[in-house]
Amino acid sequence: MNGNENSYLGVEPIGSLMRKYAIPCIISLLVGALYNIVDQIFIANASYGDVKKPSIPVEKEEYA
């Protein structure tokens, strides 16, 4: 393999490169965010015996 395969990164305008590489990045971020939202919904609806546990641990402050 020669080094000419990626030579367009040095000669193409920045704007077109940003559009070319930003779209897959934005899609992957949206997919990850959607996965986290759906995961939190399923965890919130899951029952653990008689007690429902939050998906994010919450520490209770105890006052003396």
Backbone as CSV, one residue per row, in Angstrom:
resi,resn,N_x,N_y,N_z,CA_x,CA_y,CA_z,C_x,C_y,C_z
1,MET,0.846,-1.185,0.000,0.000,0.000,0.000,0.887,1.242,0.000
2,ASN,0.532,2.152,-0.821,1.311,3.386,-0.860,0.602,4.476,-0.075
3,GLY,1.263,5.579,0.140,0.729,6.669,0.952,-0.183,7.612,0.204
4,ASN,-0.491,7.338,-1.061,-1.311,8.237,-1.864,-2.812,8.065,-1.625
5,GLU,-3.200,7.058,-0.873,-4.615,6.805,-0.644,-5.268,7.910,0.177
6,ASN,-4.543,8.505,1.099,-5.098,9.545,1.958,-4.579,10.927,1.582
7,SER,-4.097,11.110,0.376,-3.545,12.409,0.007,-4.624,13.479,-0.125
8,TYR,-5.869,13.068,-0.330,-6.940,14.059,-0.443,-7.152,14.819,0.866
9,LEU,-6.710,14.272,1.995,-6.850,14.975,3.276,-6.015,16.249,3.309
10,GLY,-4.972,16.304,2.517,-4.119,17.478,2.500,-4.457,18.486,1.426
11,VAL,-5.278,18.101,0.475,-5.532,19.011,-0.644,-6.982,19.477,-0.748
12,GLU,-7.937,18.753,-0.168,-9.334,19.164,-0.252,-9.627,20.293,0.727
13,PRO,-10.631,21.114,0.442,-10.993,22.197,1.359,-11.488,21.653,2.707
14,ILE,-11.255,22.421,3.749,-11.607,22.002,5.099,-13.119,21.789,5.235
15,GLY,-13.912,22.662,4.612,-15.366,22.561,4.731,-15.919,21.242,4.225
16,SER,-15.436,20.798,3.078,-15.937,19.533,2.538,-15.478,18.346,3.383
17,LEU,-14.260,18.441,3.916,-13.784,17.370,4.791,-14.586,17.327,6.089
18,MET,-14.917,18.496,6.620,-15.714,18.542,7.853,-17.086,17.917,7.619
19,ARG,-17.727,18.251,6.510,-19.029,17.650,6.218,-18.905,16.146,6.014
20,LYS,-17.840,15.741,5.363,-17.651,14.325,5.051,-17.458,13.479,6.313
21,TYR,-16.741,14.026,7.293,-16.435,13.263,8.496,-17.361,13.587,9.657
22,ALA,-18.071,14.697,9.620,-18.948,15.063,10.728,-20.248,14.260,10.707
23,ILE,-20.753,13.952,9.536,-22.041,13.254,9.448,-21.988,11.869,10.110
24,PRO,-21.002,11.030,9.843,-20.953,9.742,10.558,-20.761,9.915,12.064
25,CYS,-20.023,10.932,12.456,-19.814,11.183,13.882,-21.128,11.576,14.554
26,ILE,-21.893,12.445,13.923,-23.177,12.882,14.476,-24.136,11.696,14.563
27,ILE,-24.161,10.864,13.544,-25.041,9.692,13.562,-24.656,8.756,14.700
28,SER,-23.374,8.527,14.895,-22.957,7.624,15.969,-23.282,8.205,17.337
29,LEU,-23.166,9.516,17.511,-23.528,10.134,18.784,-25.026,10.024,19.038
30,LEU,-25.846,10.206,18.005,-27.294,10.080,18.162,-27.693,8.646,18.500
31,VAL,-27.046,7.677,17.862,-27.343,6.275,18.160,-26.956,5.951,19.603
32,GLY,-25.828,6.438,20.052,-25.411,6.203,21.437,-26.356,6.847,22.437
33,ALA,-26.809,8.064,22.144,-27.746,8.748,23.038,-29.081,8.012,23.081
34,LEU,-29.566,7.569,21.923,-30.818,6.827,21.881,-30.699,5.515,22.653
35,TYR,-29.570,4.841,22.514,-29.353,3.599,23.261,-29.404,3.866,24.759
36,ASN,-28.755,4.928,25.219,-28.757,5.244,26.649,-30.155,5.560,27.153
37,ILE,-30.941,6.283,26.371,-32.307,6.619,26.786,-33.151,5.353,26.900
38,VAL,-33.101,4.508,25.882,-33.883,3.271,25.908,-33.411,2.360,27.035
39,ASP,-32.126,2.289,27.260,-31.575,1.466,28.332,-32.077,1.951,29.689
40,GLN,-32.096,3.253,29.913,-32.588,3.793,31.176,-34.070,3.490,31.363
41,ILE,-34.845,3.527,30.289,-36.272,3.210,30.389,-36.460,1.748,30.795
42,PHE,-35.704,0.842,30.174,-35.829,-0.568,30.524,-35.359,-0.837,31.945
43,ILE,-34.294,-0.191,32.370,-33.802,-0.396,33.729,-34.794,0.151,34.739
44,ALA,-35.414,1.289,34.435,-36.388,1.879,35.352,-37.626,1.005,35.482
45,ASN,-37.981,0.277,34.435,-39.173,-0.574,34.473,-38.885,-1.986,34.963
46,ALA,-37.623,-2.339,35.115,-37.277,-3.684,35.579,-37.510,-3.772,37.080
47,SER,-38.032,-4.883,37.498,-38.249,-5.064,38.930,-37.200,-6.033,39.475
48,TYR,-36.735,-5.744,40.637,-35.737,-6.577,41.314,-36.381,-7.131,42.573
49,GLY,-37.192,-8.131,42.419,-37.895,-8.685,43.568,-38.991,-7.720,44.010
50,ASP,-38.985,-7.368,45.294,-39.994,-6.457,45.826,-39.551,-5.007,45.762
51,VAL,-38.294,-4.769,45.458,-37.747,-3.415,45.510,-37.307,-2.996,44.123
52,LYS,-37.683,-1.775,43.745,-37.167,-1.215,42.494,-35.952,-0.369,42.824
53,LYS,-34.859,-0.657,42.145,-33.626,0.084,42.379,-33.448,1.120,41.273
54,PRO,-32.967,2.290,41.618,-32.682,3.266,40.557,-31.475,2.822,39.743
55,SER,-31.447,3.213,38.482,-30.333,2.818,37.635,-29.063,3.595,37.971
56,ILE,-29.243,4.763,38.588,-28.112,5.558,39.037,-28.117,5.556,40.552
57,PRO,-27.061,5.102,41.201,-27.062,5.056,42.658,-27.220,6.451,43.258
58,VAL,-28.113,6.556,44.202,-28.365,7.829,44.867,-28.003,7.672,46.323
59,GLU,-27.140,8.530,46.794,-26.741,8.478,48.192,-27.658,9.379,48.997
60,LYS,-28.189,8.834,50.066,-29.051,9.632,50.927,-28.190,10.337,51.970
61,GLU,-28.489,11.602,52.164,-27.776,12.347,53.202,-28.507,12.149,54.513
62,GLU,-27.766,11.747,55.507,-28.363,11.561,56.816,-28.009,12.747,57.689
63,TYR,-29.019,13.295,58.294,-28.812,14.444,59.162,-28.811,13.988,60.617
64,ALA,-27.911,14.548,61.387,-27.775,14.155,62.791,-28.799,14.820,63.658
